[in-house]
Amino acid sequence: MAKRKNMLPFTPIGEFMHEKSQLRIGTDAKIEAEAVLDELCEKIVSQAVLICEHSKRSTLNGEDIKLAYKQIK
């Protein structure tokens, strides 16, 4: 198996998917979900950083994340 490059924890993603679907979750599904979530998080954080910098702050906060998520949606 190739080494994973994403930062999100693998096991909790699978557990979350199982809890929401009550289905068995294949390893490939967990890997793909992890990749998609990692990419989404990266986009949200990048946008949130721009918002934070525009506000001339040095601390990223929850409102930055919420606003960034709304803009990405």
C-alpha positions in Angstrom: 0.0 0.0 0.0 1.3 3.4 -0.9 2.2 5.9 1.8 -0.7 8.4 2.5 0.1 12.1 2.1 -3.0 13.5 3.7 -3.0 14.9 7.2 -6.5 13.8 8.4 -6.8 10.8 10.6 -7.9 7.7 8.7 -9.7 5.7 11.3 -12.1 8.4 12.6 -13.2 9.1 9.0 -14.1 5.5 8.5 -15.9 5.4 11.8 -17.9 8.6 10.9 -18.8 7.2 7.5 -20.0 3.9 9.1 -22.0 5.7 11.8 -23.8 7.8 9.2 -24.5 5.0 6.7 -24.6 1.8 8.8 -22.7 0.2 5.9 -19.3 -1.5 5.8 -16.8 1.0 4.5 -14.1 -0.1 2.2 -10.5 1.0 2.5 -10.7 2.7 -0.9 -13.8 4.7 0.2 -11.9 5.9 3.3 -8.9 6.9 1.3 -11.0 8.8 -1.2 -13.0 10.5 1.5 -9.8 11.5 3.3 -8.4 13.0 0.1 -11.6 15.0 -0.6 -11.9 16.3 3.0 -8.2 17.2 3.0 -8.6 19.2 -0.2 -11.7 20.9 1.1 -10.0 21.8 4.4 -7.1 23.2 2.5 -9.3 25.4 0.4 -11.3 26.6 3.5 -8.1 27.4 5.5 -6.5 29.2 2.5 -9.6 31.4 2.1 -9.8 32.0 5.9 -6.2 33.2 5.9 -7.0 35.7 3.2 -10.0 36.9 5.3 -7.8 37.1 8.4 -5.1 39.0 6.6 -7.6 41.4 5.1 -8.9 42.2 8.6 -5.2 42.9 9.6 -5.3 40.2 12.3 -2.7 37.6 13.1 -5.0 35.1 14.7 -7.3 32.9 12.6 -10.7 32.5 14.3 -13.9 30.5 13.9 -15.7 33.3 12.1 -13.0 33.3 9.4 -13.5 29.6 8.9 -17.3 30.0 8.7 -17.1 32.9 6.3 -14.5 31.0 4.1 -16.8 27.9 4.0 -19.7 30.0 2.9 -17.6 31.6 0.2 -16.3 28.2 -1.0 -19.8 26.6 -1.1 
